[in-house]
Amino acid sequence: MNAAFTILVVLIIIAAILLIAVVLLQNGKDGGLATNFTSANQTLGVRQTATILEKATWYLVAFILVLSIITVFVARGGTQRGSNDAISTEIVNQTEQAADEAPAFPVSQENPEAAN
């Protein structure tokens, strides 16, 4: 497996875990986990905390989206070249083998009715 592919997958997993944490910290209908951090709410204000968490959510989502698209291109580039080369080589081998087995001159078939 490609090292770049592995690194990208690890980054996506880390970003997904961070996204889960940020979403759980946001205020929901019942206040969410952000209500437990009263000192942060007093220092930054409740609206400021919500804005920071909302921005972090959007940035993490965009980061995961971009990394996922890059990962597709990295994975496709690594496997497709190899498989296409293998398929091309197999087709060439089969064509050469068929050419070797084919007769060098045309074979004429006799008309069975003319022989009677």
Long-range contacts (C-beta under 8 A, 24 or more apart in sequence): 2-74, 2-75, 2-78, 4-74, 5-71, 5-74, 5-75, 5-78, 8-67, 8-70, 8-71, 8-74, 9-71, 11-67, 12-64, 12-67, 12-68, 12-71, 15-60, 15-63, 15-64, 15-67, 16-64, 18-60, 19-57, 19-60, 19-61, 19-64, 22-53, 22-56, 22-57, 22-60, 23-57, 25-53, 26-50, 26-53, 26-54, 26-57
